[in-house]
Amino acid sequence: MVDVIAGVVSQQGTCEAGHRVGDEFVIGQTTPCGLCSWSFYTLYPFSQVLQFGSSFPWEPDPEVARVACPDPDNPVVFELRREGGG
């Protein structure tokens, strides 16, 4: 299975977990240390799609998915990128 790198590409307001642009987390066989659990629960289904070789029709790059955390007042946007090919 390939890893998916979840990188913070946008952050507005105050993230209670302290995530900032440039933070990166590896989603592989274990839960990433330091990643907010709310964000992880949101990112996980998208990471599984990438890990198992599929993609999203709305994304111009089949190796990538952009996903926002569920906090509408302080959104953190992650870019998920498949590593190691699909």
Helices and strands as residue ranges (DSSP letters): E 4-11, E 24-27, H 37-51, E 64-68, E 76-82
